Amino acid sequence: MRIAVFGDVMGRSGRTLLLERLPGLRKKFALDFIVVNVENAAGGFGVTRRIVEDFIDAGADVMTTGNHAYDQREELDVYDREDRILRPVNFPSSNPGRGSGVFPGPDGTSILVAHAQGQHGMPSCDDPFAALDRELGGAVLGQDVDAVIVDFHAEATSEKGAMGHYLDGRASLVVGTHTHIPTADDRILPGGTGFITDLGMCGDYDSVIGMDKAEPMRRFTTKMPGGRFMPASGEATICGIMIDTDPRTGLARTIDPIRIGGHLRSVGPSLD
């Protein structure tokens, strides 16, 4: 199975580009399953029902979020109406939505997608390691499900690295999200799990992690706010990762980063 996960969609710039390109990317790379992190898709803060619908129409099979999951407070019913969008599983169980699910793949296959938030430098939440143990424990990779994808939305690279090794052999792919900068450590871990510390964002990199440069620079240099953070609106880059899984074990056989357009050097899978 060929699976792609695309990093945090940041504002209109990143949203527009990925929505335009997603159908073509599915065809070009022969993708069987697509996950998109949409927690910054609505003006940099949260997601709306319309955006969720747009990504489903464009070909996303599942969407994940993160610490900004509930920023669009008037849109929270999307988490109960649409089971293809996930909030972190280690949020309180009474919160809207769910943090994992088993979704249909091609030819009768099944894919477990689980989503958790880190604890270091992030808003308070329950232990993500224990939470993912619970979610993955009920579906054994290669037996009960054909693939397992984990989006770990965390600030600390050490915590994300620890999670990759903790789940090695139990997941097809573990990706870090949240810090909006693509890391160069995409690899297959010793137990067969594909891993990258951070996917990067789908957004304008002529920015400060996706925000227009002026306000972050003002706050760093003067220690005073001068206005709202606004997403940068220039040319966007698509960032993500792609794996091929072993049909017998569900583990990763290959892993390739995806970076297309904008201010970063383009990198793509080599399809022979």
Order of alpha helices (4+ residues) and beta strands (2+ residues): beta-alpha-beta-alpha-beta-alpha-beta-beta-alpha-beta-alpha-beta-beta-beta-alpha-beta-beta
